[in-house]
Amino acid sequence: MKHVSRLICLAAMSMLLGSAHAVDVQGMRPIEAALKSDEAKQKLDPKFRIYFGKQAHPKVEKSLGETAMKRSTTMSASDDYDPCVHAFVRAMLDFQERARAAGGNAAVNVRSNYKNNEVSSETEYTCVSGSLVTAVAFKGEMVKLAE
């Protein structure tokens, strides 16, 4: 009976220790580098404008509401693949699609919003990496800017 109790205790301890390695690592990444990446240049429409944090922007003709999105990606063994940039670009594509569908041409006051923890920055965004998945989350206002 003592051996069974010890085995159960050891199994429980090893499960707890195994889950300790599944901690997410949160970091700030440069917005400019993501926007200048090859992936962003290929996929994002340069005519659609995105303003982060309190960046100055042309006059808003019409606000189309706030939207939020979270995008994640799995890790890759490729040397030229940056999962934070990939998730960032996918999120910015969503801003473009949602704003355009509502009649907009820009997103303003875009800020990181991972697990409802808002971080407003003109230069950086929050990227969270786990053992298998990397994620970003954003909030921002869809707008029609004056031409």
C-alpha positions as a Markdown table, in Angstrom:
| # | Residue | x | y | z |
|---|---|---|---|---|
| 1 | Met | 0.0 | 0.0 | 0.0 |
| 2 | Lys | 2.9 | 2.4 | 0.8 |
| 3 | His | 4.3 | 1.8 | -2.7 |
| 4 | Val | 1.0 | 2.6 | -4.3 |
| 5 | Ser | 0.8 | 5.9 | -2.3 |
| 6 | Arg | 4.3 | 6.8 | -3.2 |
| 7 | Leu | 3.7 | 6.1 | -6.9 |
| 8 | Ile | 0.5 | 8.3 | -6.9 |
| 9 | Cys | 2.4 | 11.0 | -5.1 |
| 10 | Leu | 5.3 | 10.9 | -7.6 |
| 11 | Ala | 2.9 | 10.9 | -10.6 |
| 12 | Ala | 1.1 | 14.0 | -9.2 |
| 13 | Met | 4.4 | 15.8 | -8.6 |
| 14 | Ser | 5.7 | 15.0 | -12.1 |
| 15 | Met | 2.4 | 16.4 | -13.6 |
| 16 | Leu | 2.8 | 19.6 | -11.6 |
| 17 | Leu | 6.4 | 20.0 | -12.6 |
| 18 | Gly | 5.6 | 19.3 | -16.3 |
| 19 | Ser | 3.0 | 22.1 | -16.3 |
| 20 | Ala | 5.5 | 24.6 | -14.8 |
| 21 | His | 7.2 | 24.6 | -18.2 |
| 22 | Ala | 4.1 | 25.8 | -20.0 |
| 23 | Val | 4.5 | 29.4 | -18.9 |
| 24 | Asp | 3.8 | 32.1 | -21.5 |
| 25 | Val | 6.5 | 34.7 | -22.1 |
| 26 | Gln | 5.2 | 38.2 | -22.8 |
| 27 | Gly | 7.4 | 40.7 | -24.5 |
| 28 | Met | 7.2 | 44.0 | -26.4 |
| 29 | Arg | 8.1 | 44.0 | -30.1 |
| 30 | Pro | 8.7 | 46.9 | -32.4 |
| 31 | Ile | 5.8 | 47.9 | -34.6 |
| 32 | Glu | 8.0 | 49.4 | -37.3 |
| 33 | Ala | 9.9 | 46.2 | -37.8 |
| 34 | Ala | 6.6 | 44.2 | -38.2 |
| 35 | Leu | 5.3 | 46.8 | -40.7 |
| 36 | Lys | 8.5 | 46.7 | -42.7 |
| 37 | Ser | 8.7 | 42.9 | -42.8 |
| 38 | Asp | 8.5 | 41.1 | -46.1 |
| 39 | Glu | 5.2 | 39.5 | -45.0 |
| 40 | Ala | 3.6 | 42.9 | -44.2 |
| 41 | Lys | 4.8 | 44.4 | -47.5 |
| 42 | Gln | 3.3 | 41.5 | -49.4 |
| 43 | Lys | -0.1 | 41.3 | -47.6 |
| 44 | Leu | -1.0 | 44.7 | -46.1 |
| 45 | Asp | -2.5 | 47.4 | -48.3 |
| 46 | Pro | -0.4 | 50.5 | -48.0 |
| 47 | Lys | -3.5 | 52.7 | -48.7 |
| 48 | Phe | -5.1 | 51.4 | -45.5 |
| 49 | Arg | -3.7 | 53.5 | -42.7 |
| 50 | Ile | -3.1 | 52.2 | -39.2 |
| 51 | Tyr | -2.3 | 54.5 | -36.3 |
| 52 | Phe | -1.0 | 53.0 | -33.0 |
| 53 | Gly | -1.6 | 54.5 | -29.6 |
| 54 | Lys | -1.9 | 58.3 | -29.7 |
| 55 | Gln | -0.2 | 58.8 | -33.1 |
| 56 | Ala | -1.4 | 61.9 | -34.9 |
| 57 | His | -3.7 | 61.2 | -37.8 |
| 58 | Pro | -5.9 | 63.1 | -40.3 |
| 59 | Lys | -9.4 | 64.3 | -39.1 |
| 60 | Val | -11.9 | 61.4 | -38.6 |
| 61 | Glu | -14.9 | 61.9 | -40.8 |
| 62 | Lys | -16.8 | 59.0 | -39.3 |
| 63 | Ser | -16.2 | 56.6 | -36.5 |
| 64 | Leu | -17.3 | 53.0 | -37.4 |
| 65 | Gly | -16.9 | 51.6 | -33.9 |
| 66 | Glu | -14.2 | 49.8 | -32.0 |
| 67 | Thr | -13.1 | 46.3 | -32.8 |
| 68 | Ala | -10.9 | 43.7 | -31.1 |
| 69 | Met | -9.1 | 40.7 | -32.3 |
| 70 | Lys | -6.7 | 38.0 | -31.2 |
| 71 | Arg | -4.5 | 36.2 | -33.7 |
| 72 | Ser | -2.2 | 33.3 | -33.0 |
| 73 | Thr | 0.2 | 31.1 | -34.9 |
| 74 | Thr | 2.1 | 28.0 | -34.2 |
| 75 | Met | 5.9 | 27.8 | -34.1 |
| 76 | Ser | 7.9 | 27.0 | -37.2 |
| 77 | Ala | 11.4 | 25.6 | -37.6 |
| 78 | Ser | 12.1 | 28.1 | -40.4 |
| 79 | Asp | 14.9 | 30.6 | -39.7 |
| 80 | Asp | 13.1 | 33.4 | -41.6 |
| 81 | Tyr | 9.8 | 32.9 | -39.8 |
| 82 | Asp | 8.9 | 35.2 | -36.9 |
| 83 | Pro | 5.7 | 34.1 | -35.3 |
| 84 | Cys | 5.2 | 37.4 | -33.6 |
| 85 | Val | 5.3 | 39.2 | -36.9 |
| 86 | His | 3.1 | 36.7 | -38.6 |
| 87 | Ala | 0.4 | 37.0 | -35.9 |
| 88 | Phe | 0.8 | 40.8 | -36.1 |
| 89 | Val | 0.3 | 40.9 | -39.8 |
| 90 | Arg | -2.8 | 38.6 | -39.6 |
| 91 | Ala | -4.3 | 40.9 | -37.0 |
| 92 | Met | -3.7 | 44.0 | -39.1 |
| 93 | Leu | -5.3 | 42.3 | -42.1 |
| 94 | Asp | -8.3 | 41.7 | -39.9 |
| 95 | Phe | -8.4 | 45.5 | -39.1 |
| 96 | Gln | -8.3 | 46.2 | -42.9 |
| 97 | Glu | -11.1 | 43.8 | -43.7 |
| 98 | Arg | -13.4 | 44.8 | -40.9 |
| 99 | Ala | -12.9 | 48.5 | -41.4 |
| 100 | Arg | -13.4 | 48.3 | -45.2 |
| 101 | Ala | -16.5 | 46.2 | -44.7 |
| 102 | Ala | -17.9 | 49.0 | -42.5 |
| 103 | Gly | -16.9 | 51.7 | -45.1 |
| 104 | Gly | -13.6 | 52.7 | -43.4 |
| 105 | Asn | -10.1 | 53.4 | -44.6 |
| 106 | Ala | -8.1 | 53.4 | -41.4 |
| 107 | Ala | -7.7 | 52.1 | -37.9 |
| 108 | Val | -6.8 | 54.6 | -35.1 |
| 109 | Asn | -5.9 | 54.2 | -31.4 |
| 110 | Val | -4.7 | 50.7 | -32.0 |
| 111 | Arg | -3.4 | 49.2 | -28.8 |
| 112 | Ser | -2.3 | 45.7 | -27.5 |
| 113 | Asn | -5.0 | 44.0 | -25.5 |
| 114 | Tyr | -3.8 | 40.6 | -24.5 |
| 115 | Lys | -6.1 | 39.0 | -21.9 |
| 116 | Asn | -7.8 | 42.4 | -21.5 |
| 117 | Asn | -4.6 | 44.1 | -20.4 |
| 118 | Glu | -4.4 | 47.2 | -22.6 |
| 119 | Val | -1.0 | 48.6 | -23.5 |
| 120 | Ser | -1.0 | 51.7 | -25.7 |
| 121 | Ser | 2.2 | 52.5 | -27.5 |
| 122 | Glu | 3.1 | 54.2 | -30.7 |
| 123 | Thr | 6.2 | 52.1 | -31.1 |
| 124 | Glu | 5.7 | 48.6 | -29.6 |
| 125 | Tyr | 3.1 | 45.8 | -29.4 |
| 126 | Thr | 2.7 | 42.9 | -27.0 |
| 127 | Cys | 3.5 | 39.4 | -28.2 |
| 128 | Val | 3.0 | 36.4 | -26.0 |
| 129 | Ser | 4.8 | 33.1 | -26.8 |
| 130 | Gly | 4.1 | 29.8 | -25.2 |
| 131 | Ser | 5.7 | 26.4 | -25.9 |
| 132 | Leu | 3.7 | 25.9 | -29.1 |
| 133 | Val | 1.7 | 29.0 | -29.8 |
| 134 | Thr | 2.5 | 32.7 | -30.2 |
| 135 | Ala | -0.3 | 35.3 | -30.0 |
| 136 | Val | -1.1 | 39.0 | -30.3 |
| 137 | Ala | -4.4 | 40.8 | -29.4 |
| 138 | Phe | -5.4 | 44.3 | -30.4 |
| 139 | Lys | -8.2 | 46.8 | -29.9 |
| 140 | Gly | -8.7 | 49.8 | -32.1 |
| 141 | Glu | -11.3 | 52.1 | -33.7 |
| 142 | Met | -12.3 | 51.7 | -37.3 |
| 143 | Val | -12.7 | 55.0 | -39.0 |
| 144 | Lys | -13.2 | 56.9 | -42.3 |
| 145 | Leu | -10.5 | 59.5 | -42.4 |
| 146 | Ala | -10.7 | 62.7 | -44.4 |
| 147 | Glu | -8.8 | 62.4 | -47.7 |
